[in-house]
Structures are given as C-alpha cells and as structure tokens.
Amino acid sequence: MASRVTTQVMHMYPGGRLFSFLPNFFPAALLKINYLRFSTSSHECSTEIIQKPENGVLINNLTVMGVDIKMARRRQPGVLRKLITHEKCVAEFLRSKGANNKTIASIISRYPRAITRSYSHLEERWQLWQSIFKTDSEIINIIQRSPESYFRSSDNENLGKNISFLCSLGLTADDLHRMLTTAPRTFSNSLELNKQMVTFLQDLAVSLGVENPYEFVKRIITKNAYVLIRSTKRIKTNVEFFTEALKLSNSELIKLLQGHGGEVLDLSSDYMKRNFINMSEQLRSLGCTPEEVKKFFIDYPPAFYASSEKVSNKIDCLLEKEINIKQLLKKPRVLEFSAENLKNRIKELERVGYDFRKHGITILDSSRRRFEAKLKKLNGDG
C-alpha cells in the first residue's frame, strides 16, 4: 500500500515537493527509495503501460479459441497488449502434435506468453525435446501440466547445449525426462550456470576424497533434479550444516549426499535447522543418545523437511501402542505414512492380536498390497 501511495504522490508532485502533508507514520526512507525508482524509469515507458490498450483482435481470437481471458490477463497482462502475436500458429502447431482444442485453450490461459512464439521456433524446440521423449503424446502431456517448461525460454540454442552438456555427465534419456518433468528450469538456465553448479559439486567431491567425482555429481543430480536450479551458496550452506549438525566424517557425508540426503540438498537451510532442532529435542527427551539421533537423520533425511509437529504426532501415535522408540529408530521410514494411516494399520493389527514387541514394526513399513496380504494371513484367511 505504501509503495502505491508513494507512486501516486510523486505523480501528483513532480520533484518531490509538498511532502509535509504526509502522515507521520509514512516511512520517509521508503518514500525516497520509491521516488528514485519512479523518477529513473522513462516517462515514455510509464505512459505506454498506462495508456496502451489491449489488442481487441487478439482478445477476440483468444475468446473464440476458448481461452480464459480473465486468467490470461491475471497471469501475463502485457501479452494481451501486443500487436504481433502467433496464437493461430501456436494452436495449429499443438493441434498437429495431438493436442485438442480444450488442451490448447488451457495452455494459453495459464501461460499466455506461448502465443509470442513462432511456428518455426516451436518446431525447432520440439525436435530438441524429441531427443528426450519417445512420443509426441508424452511431450503434450508435459506441456499440458507445465506450459512454462516448453514456452518459457526462447533460446533453442541454449536448450540444445544444455541437453548435450547433461548427457556428457552420463545422464540418460530417462534421467533427462525426469528432470524436465520435475525441474524444467534446468534446461532454460544458461549453460554457464549449470556448468558452475557441476564444477562446484566436482570440487566438493575432490575435497571429500571421492574417487570418481563425475559419478558423484551424476548420483546427486539423479537424486535431486532441483539442485541445478539452486545457487551454489545454498548447496554449500546445506553441506556445511549436515557436516556440523550430525558431526559427519567425510565418508559419512559422501554416503549421505549420494543417498537419501541428496534428496533434501536443495532445501532452505533455515527450515531444515528448525526441524532438526525440534526433532532432536523430542528424540533426546525419549531417551535417545546423540549417536541414535544422528543415525535417525542419516537413515531418514525427510525428517529435515517434514513438519516437526506432524512427525512428532506420528511418533506419539506409535508410542501410545507400546511401540518403543528403539523399534522406531530401526524402521524410521514408517513415519512416511500419515498418522491416520498408521492408526488404521495399528487398529487392524490389534484386531488380529499382533504383538509389536515380539514381531517388530516392519509390517507397518510396507505397501498397501503387502500389508493387506500379511493381514489376511494373520487373520487365518491366507
């Protein structure tokens, strides 16, 4: 609100005069900063944004195509003011690849910038994507789920270079497929940015004494595609946090990063620290030693990002049923199930007289099919 008021004031009083009428609570520093921002932007650009109307012909074309104009206006309003667009070419292109009219309308509604791409540009990009995906329908499904992944970048040359670079790391077509579906921005990053992260990970591997740094990098990227779209500063901070919080040796850190720890390597370190502190306190209050706390996090890295309150509730749920903390430490992945799911499973097992102290809790950490088969056998129906 303050920012908007500032802009209005500056528009009314060029040169910053007559500030004395402002209320005392109005932040003077914010006023000055916003004025500087306002005064350094060109008058021509400001006028264009305010006065340039939407392209009526474009609006009509999009309406006929079934595009949600309100959504498009909310997502990327500037596109609707452009005089030259390619909505008909985009529709024709997507239709030729198997998309129906409803899908096309949905794609443009959610990512209007798609209509700024030419037919030739889209075809060139399609050919690049075909080096990763096997069928046109796979590509259409990805575009339907994430239009931005296909239309965000206009640099096909950079995309091609990124694909070649990632393949040179030993990543397979399946690996690239997974990366493009989960972290598409990896491919619109500049090639230099991706190289910078790979170099950082290789240097990290060398400093830890890894025999094959290239394999180390490959395993981390395949574990967590989001690593390439984070800053090296964040990854470095998280590596240091793991090392200090868990007091890891180099060999333990390597094992963690190449294992399930790699899955959380891209997350906010502040968030992980809070969860680590809260979870550690609860485990210690239940009689766990520092070594047991360390093993818990190494065996179950999701504890770094899962809500500590929810994890705590699940632990309480298990302890209430005479399942001791030592059993939980041996099978921490039971915590991946929801509290409701755990309660239902425990209830079913109690019904058939299952003894957790005698048989352990491995049965709780099983797929639905395996759990039901085991339950049927315990019930005497198998």
FENMO-V122651 format. One record per backbone hydrogen bond with DSSP energy under -1.0 kcal/mol. NH is the residue of the N-H (numbers start at 1). CO is the residue of the C=O. Records with the same first field share a line. If there is no record, write none. Layout:
NH->CO  CO
This chain:
5->1
6->2
7->3
8->4
9->5
10->6
11->7
12->8
13->9
16->13
22->19
26->23
31->27
32->28
33->29
34->30
35->31
36->32
37->33
38->34
39->35
40->36
46->42
47->43
48->44
49->45
50->46
51->47
52->48
55->80
59->55
60->56
61->57
62->58
63->59
64->60
65->61
66->63
67->62
69->67
72->68
73->69
74->70
75->71
76->72
79->76
81->78
82->79
86->115
90->86
91->87
92->88
93->89
94->90
95->91
96->92
98->95
99->94
104->100
105->101
106->102
107->103
108->104
109->105
110->106
111->107
114->111
115->112
116->113
117->114
122->118
123->119
124->120
125->121
126->122
127->123
128->124
129->125
130->126
131->128
132->129
133->129
139->135
140->136
141->137
142->138
143->139
144->140
145->141
146->142
149->146
150->147
151->147
152->148
156->154
159->155
160->156
161->157
162->158
163->159
164->160
165->161
166->162
167->163
168->164
170->167
171->166
176->172
177->173
178->174
179->175
180->176
181->177
182->178
183->179
186->183
187->184
189->185
194->190
195->191
196->192
197->193
198->194
199->195
200->196
201->197
202->198
203->199
204->200
205->201
206->202
207->203
208->204
209->206
210->205
216->212
217->213
218->214
219->215
220->216
221->217
222->218
223->219
224->220
227->224
229->226
230->227
235->231
236->232
237->233
238->234
239->235
240->236
241->237
242->238
243->239
244->240
245->241
246->242
248->243
253->249
254->250
255->251
256->252
257->253
258->254
261->256
262->259
263->260
264->261
267->264
272->268
273->269
274->270
275->271
276->272
277->273
278->274
279->275
280->276
281->277
282->278
283->279
284->280
285->281
287->284
288->283
293->289
294->290
295->291
296->292
297->293
298->294
299->295
300->296
303->300
304->301
305->302
306->302
311->307
312->308
313->309
314->310
315->311
316->312
317->313
318->314
319->315
320->316
321->318
322->319
323->318
328->324
329->325
330->326
331->327
334->331
335->332
336->333
337->334
342->338
343->339
344->340
345->341
346->342
347->343
348->344
349->345
350->346
351->347
353->350
354->349
359->355
360->356
364->361
365->362
371->367
372->368
373->369
374->370
375->371
376->372
377->373
378->374
379->375
380->377
381->376
